[in-house]
Amino acid sequence: MKKLFAIAIAASMLGGLYGFSIGLGVAYDNLAGPEGTDPYFSVRADAMCKPLPVLGFRIGIIQIDLPTDATTYAFGTGVSADVLIFIPMAGMVSPYIPFGVWYHGNTGSSFKVKGGLGANMGFGGFMGYLEAGITFTSISYGIEGVDDPDSTNPFYVQGGVRIPIGL
């Protein structure tokens, strides 16, 4: 993951004056999630570089989930990684398609695939964004005699601001 972050920073240097940005936002996660679970808010921060007009890379830096039963924190470049495909359009709105894959394994494993639709809109020196999508999650405990939970595919909606960083 450190190599991916180094590549993202190097690619952002090739992306022009504002090829790198920091995003700060709030998400409403677990919409239509597994039975017996409730939607919850999540606070997120990410770094994004856009080396080409139609291609961007986003790496999650902070994710704080706030469900009713327990708060979870994730810090660093292992939070998430997404590829963003931008749809060229004239005007202030820039739609995109985010796609992400995340795998974590040790004794058990967790595999996530994320996809959706989003849009950035410029407001002077910064941009606002709104994104919605679905996350397919499969968990395996890797312990003999313990049943793995079913796969889930809850929806999410997130929005926030994106602050360009001049390089």
Secondary structure, DSSP 8 states (H G I E B T S, - for coil): -HHHHHHHHHHHHTT-TT-EEEEEEEEEEEET-STT---EEEEEEEEEEEEETTEEEEEEEEEEEE-SS--EEEEEEEEEEEEEEE---SSSEEEEEEEEEEEEESSSEEEEEEEEEEEEEEETTEEEEEEEEEEEEEEE---TT------B--EEEEEEEEEEE--
